[in-house]
């Protein structure tokens, strides 16, 4: 589940991610079984920061429950999901 400690680690990584010259950031969520509202809030915040820095984020390895949660919250339009990291097209 994307919560607590994982969210703290992700938030701490944001400045480094923003300073990276790459424009596409791939977040491997293959070990994430579920994303709660706090997790979605954090992802939305990170997506906003990335957009402001002319970057985008892709989610790789989304499990069925994560895809369903994205669909139910209509967030699938904001987060592109790919079966695995290798499937994410280079930008």
C-alpha positions as CSV (number, residue, x, y, z in Angstrom):
1,X,0.0,0.0,0.0
2,X,1.3,3.5,-0.8
3,X,1.0,5.2,2.5
4,X,3.0,6.3,5.6
5,X,6.7,5.5,5.2
6,X,6.6,5.1,1.5
7,X,4.9,8.5,1.0
8,X,7.5,10.1,3.3
9,X,10.3,8.6,1.1
10,X,8.6,9.7,-2.0
11,X,8.1,13.2,-0.8
12,X,11.8,13.4,0.2
13,X,12.8,12.4,-3.3
14,X,10.8,15.1,-5.0
15,X,13.6,17.8,-4.9
16,X,16.1,15.4,-6.5
17,X,13.5,14.4,-9.1
18,X,12.8,18.0,-10.0
19,X,16.5,18.7,-10.4
20,X,17.0,15.7,-12.7
21,X,17.3,16.7,-16.4
22,X,15.0,13.9,-17.5
23,X,11.5,15.0,-18.5
24,X,9.8,11.7,-17.9
25,X,9.8,10.3,-14.4
26,X,8.7,6.6,-14.1
27,X,7.4,5.5,-10.8
28,X,7.5,1.7,-10.4
29,X,4.4,0.8,-8.4
30,X,4.6,-3.0,-9.0
31,X,4.9,-3.6,-5.3
32,X,2.0,-1.3,-4.4
33,X,-1.2,-3.3,-3.8
34,X,-3.4,-0.3,-3.1
35,X,-3.2,3.5,-3.1
36,X,-5.4,5.3,-0.5
37,X,-6.6,8.9,-0.6
38,X,-3.4,10.2,1.1
39,X,-1.4,8.4,-1.6
40,X,-3.4,9.8,-4.4
41,X,-3.1,13.3,-2.8
42,X,0.7,12.9,-2.7
43,X,0.8,11.7,-6.3
44,X,-1.4,14.6,-7.4
45,X,0.9,17.0,-5.6
46,X,4.0,15.5,-7.2
47,X,2.4,15.5,-10.6
48,X,1.6,19.2,-10.2
49,X,5.2,20.0,-9.3
50,X,6.5,18.0,-12.2
51,X,4.1,19.7,-14.6
52,X,5.3,23.1,-13.3
53,X,8.9,21.9,-14.1
54,X,7.9,20.7,-17.6
55,X,8.1,17.1,-16.6
56,X,5.6,14.2,-16.7
57,X,5.2,11.1,-14.6
58,X,4.2,7.6,-15.7
59,X,3.2,4.7,-13.4
60,X,4.7,1.3,-14.2
61,X,3.5,-2.1,-13.0
62,X,0.1,-1.0,-11.8
63,X,-1.8,-3.9,-10.2
64,X,-5.5,-4.4,-10.9
65,X,-6.6,-2.8,-7.6
66,X,-4.5,0.3,-8.4
67,X,-6.0,0.5,-11.9
68,X,-9.5,0.2,-10.5
69,X,-8.9,2.9,-7.9
70,X,-7.5,5.2,-10.6
71,X,-10.6,4.5,-12.8
72,X,-13.1,5.0,-9.9
73,X,-11.6,8.3,-9.0
74,X,-11.2,9.3,-12.7
75,X,-7.5,9.9,-12.1
76,X,-6.5,7.6,-15.0
77,X,-6.6,10.6,-17.3
78,X,-3.8,12.2,-15.2
79,X,-1.6,9.2,-14.6
80,X,-0.5,7.0,-17.5
81,X,-0.1,3.4,-16.4
82,X,2.1,0.8,-18.1
83,X,2.4,-2.9,-17.5
84,X,6.1,-2.5,-16.5
85,X,9.0,-0.1,-16.6
86,X,10.2,-1.5,-20.0
87,X,6.8,-0.7,-21.6
88,X,7.1,3.1,-20.8
89,X,7.9,4.9,-24.1
90,X,11.0,7.1,-24.0
91,X,10.4,10.8,-24.2
